Amino acid sequence: MTPVPTPHTVGILAGMGPAAGVDFARLFVAACEDWLRGHGQAVLDQAYPAHWMAQLPIADRTRALADPRAPQPLEAMLRGLAQLAGLGARAVAMPCNTAHAWHAALQERLPQVELLHMPRETAAALRAQGLTRVALLATEGSYRIGLYAQAFADQGIECVLPEAHERQWLMQGIYDGVKAGKLVLAQERFVAVGQALRARHGDIALAMACTEIPLALPQAPEARGWTLIDPAAILAAALARRAYGA
């Protein structure tokens, strides 16, 4: 068995929301275990990379995109990213889809750290799976700036969007449901959107492009058998690859 080189230190810029950040740490540890097993390595405590998570109170991203007078998240995200860089993180994942509206500004201010781009990582992974048509479950902020639409288009993937009232159901599930600790309400809203999309488009893959959605939708009985894509899990796998130098 070839010894694993000392992994690089990586970071997680979280707090958007806190539950999604904690869940991402779980996904990252699982992705590291998968990497070790996939490379014939023993899964030991000492084989995992050093990884730091910054859980910060960061202004709401969707509100910031809708209203320039609202509190903006950039400076808080910059502080967190700089703290992670100071701890030696060479690559950082940001487990909030909408926050990637500020990706370019963050990367420009701190070029010494590779800030992974969740929509691009997701689009590349879906392309590798042979998917050419995916429905997008996201926040109004993500829809407004076409965050995933552009990443999908770059990979030749058609991005199918919910109707306006269905987007409101998603926002209710995210804010009144998961963020408020009401997972039953969240499931009801997310399932309703998924059922509507499937009624119009058949057995289409659903990209859960808000990190709150995977905390509720996959557990719904109605969603059994649906093709659910979790960009956070894809991002976690990408961060694990960076940690192990791949």
C-alpha positions in Angstrom: 0.0 0.0 0.0 1.5 3.3 -1.1 1.4 5.8 1.8 -0.8 8.8 1.3 1.2 12.1 1.1 0.4 14.6 3.9 -2.8 16.1 2.8 -3.2 19.9 2.3 -5.1 22.0 4.8 -8.4 23.1 3.5 -11.3 25.2 4.8 -15.0 25.6 4.9 -16.6 29.0 4.9 -19.9 28.4 6.5 -22.7 30.1 8.5 -25.1 30.4 5.5 -27.0 28.8 7.3 -25.3 27.2 10.3 -27.1 23.8 9.9 -26.0 23.6 6.3 -22.4 24.3 7.3 -22.5 21.5 9.9 -24.0 19.1 7.4 -21.3 20.1 4.9 -18.6 19.1 7.4 -20.3 15.6 7.5 -20.3 15.4 3.7 -16.6 16.4 3.6 -15.6 13.7 6.0 -17.6 11.1 4.0 -16.0 12.3 0.8 -12.5 11.9 2.4 -13.4 8.4 3.4 -14.6 7.6 -0.1 -11.3 9.0 -1.5 -9.2 6.9 0.9 -11.1 3.7 0.1 -11.0 4.5 -3.6 -7.3 4.8 -3.5 -6.7 1.6 -1.5 -5.8 3.5 1.7 -6.7 2.6 5.3 -9.4 4.8 6.8 -7.7 6.1 9.9 -8.2 9.2 12.0 -4.7 10.3 11.0 -5.5 10.0 7.3 -8.0 12.8 7.2 -6.8 16.3 6.2 -6.7 19.2 8.6 -9.8 21.2 7.9 -11.0 24.4 9.5 -14.6 25.7 9.4 -15.5 29.3 9.9 -19.2 29.6 11.1 -19.9 33.3 10.8 -23.1 35.4 11.0 -23.3 36.5 7.4 -26.0 38.8 5.9 -28.7 37.1 3.9 -27.6 36.6 0.4 -30.9 36.6 -1.4 -32.0 39.8 0.3 -28.6 41.4 -0.5 -29.0 40.6 -4.2 -32.6 41.9 -4.2 -31.9 45.2 -2.4 -28.5 47.0 -2.5 -29.6 48.9 0.6 -29.9 45.7 2.6 -26.9 44.4 4.7 -24.3 43.0 2.3 -22.4 39.7 3.0 -19.1 40.4 1.2 -17.0 41.9 4.0 -18.0 39.1 6.5 -17.2 36.5 3.9 -13.9 38.1 3.3 -13.0 38.1 7.0 -13.9 34.4 7.2 -11.9 33.5 4.1 -8.9 35.5 5.4 -9.1 33.7 8.7 -9.1 30.3 6.9 -6.1 31.4 4.8 -4.3 32.4 7.9 -4.8 28.9 9.3 -3.1 27.5 6.2 -6.1 26.5 4.1 -5.0 26.2 0.4 -8.5 25.5 -0.9 -11.9 26.6 0.6 -15.4 25.5 -0.1 -18.4 27.8 0.5 -21.5 25.6 1.2 -24.0 28.2 0.2 -25.1 28.3 -3.5 -26.3 31.9 -3.5 -23.1 33.1 -1.9 -21.3 32.3 -5.2 -22.7 35.6 -6.6 -19.7 37.1 -4.7 -17.2 34.3 -5.8 -15.3 36.5 -8.2 -14.9 39.4 -5.7 -13.7 37.0 -3.0 -11.3 35.2 -5.2 -9.9 38.6 -6.5 -9.3 39.8 -3.0 -7.7 36.6 -1.8 -6.0 35.0 -4.8 -3.7 32.9 -2.6 -6.6 30.6 -1.7 -8.5 28.5 -4.3 -12.2 29.2 -3.6 -14.1 26.4 -5.2 -17.1 27.3 -7.3 -20.0 25.0 -6.4 -22.2 25.6 -9.6 -19.2 24.9 -11.9 -18.2 21.8 -9.9 -21.8 20.6 -10.1 -22.2 21.2 -13.8 -18.9 19.4 -14.6 -20.0 16.4 -12.4 -23.4 16.2 -14.1 -21.8 16.4 -17.5 -19.5 13.5 -16.5 -22.7 11.5 -15.5 -24.1 12.1 -19.0 -27.0 14.3 -17.8 -28.1 16.9 -20.4 -31.3 18.3 -18.7 -31.7 19.1 -15.1 -34.4 21.0 -13.1 -33.1 23.6 -10.7 -34.4 24.0 -7.1 -32.8 27.2 -5.8 -33.3 30.6 -4.1 -34.7 33.6 -5.8 -31.3 35.2 -5.6 -29.7 32.3 -7.5 -32.5 32.4 -10.1 -32.2 36.2 -10.5 -28.5 36.2 -11.4 -28.6 33.0 -13.5 -25.9 31.4 -11.3 -26.6 27.8 -12.3 -28.0 28.6 -15.8 -24.6 29.8 -17.0 -22.6 27.0 -15.4 -25.0 24.4 -16.9 -24.9 26.1 -20.3 -21.1 26.0 -20.3 -21.4 22.2 -20.0 -24.2 21.8 -22.5 -26.8 21.1 -19.9 -30.4 22.5 -20.2 -31.5 24.2 -17.0 -35.2 23.7 -16.4 -36.7 26.3 -14.0 -39.8 26.1 -11.8 -42.7 28.6 -12.3 -42.9 31.8 -10.3 -45.3 30.5 -7.7 -43.3 27.3 -7.3 -40.2 29.4 -6.6 -42.2 31.0 -3.7 -42.9 27.5 -2.4 -39.2 26.9 -2.4 -38.5 30.1 -0.5 -41.1 29.2 2.1 -39.6 25.8 2.5 -36.1 27.3 2.9 -36.9 30.2 5.2 -40.2 29.3 7.0 -39.2 25.6 7.0 -35.6 24.6 7.3 -34.1 27.8 8.7 -37.0 28.0 11.2 -36.6 24.4 12.3 -39.9 23.3 10.7 -38.8 20.4 8.5 -42.4 19.1 7.9 -43.3 22.4 6.3 -40.1 22.3 4.3 -40.8 18.8 3.0 -44.3 19.8 2.0 -43.1 22.8 0.0 -40.1 21.1 -1.6 -42.2 18.0 -2.6 -44.9 20.1 -4.1 -42.3 21.8 -6.4 -40.7 18.5 -7.3 -44.1 16.9 -8.1 -45.0 19.9 -10.3 -41.7 19.7 -12.2 -42.0 16.0 -12.7 -45.6 16.3 -13.9 -44.5 18.7 -16.6 -41.1 17.2 -17.5 -41.2 13.5 -16.6 -38.6 11.8 -14.5 -36.2 14.7 -14.6 -33.2 15.1 -12.3 -33.6 17.7 -9.6 -30.6 19.8 -8.5 -31.1 20.8 -4.9 -29.1 24.1 -5.4 -29.7 25.6 -2.0 -28.0 23.8 0.9 -31.2 23.9 3.0 -33.1 21.7 0.5 -31.1 18.5 1.0 -31.8 18.8 4.8 -35.4 18.0 4.1 -36.4 16.8 0.6 -34.5 13.5 0.4 -36.2 12.3 3.6 -39.7 12.8 2.2 -41.5 9.5 1.3 -42.8 11.1 -1.9 -39.2 11.7 -3.1 -38.2 8.0 -3.0 -37.1 7.1 -6.5 -36.5 10.6 -7.6 -33.1 11.6 -9.1 -31.9 14.1 -6.6 -28.6 15.9 -7.2 -26.9 17.5 -4.1 -24.4 20.2 -5.2 -23.1 20.3 -1.6 -22.0 16.6 -1.8 -20.3 17.3 -5.1 -18.5 20.3 -3.6 -17.4 18.2 -0.6 -15.9 15.6 -3.0 -14.1 18.4 -4.9 -12.7 19.8 -1.6 -11.5 16.3 -0.6 -9.7 15.9 -4.0 -8.0 19.3 -3.4 -7.0 18.2 0.1 -5.4 15.0 -1.2 -3.6 16.9 -4.0 -5.8 15.6 -6.8 
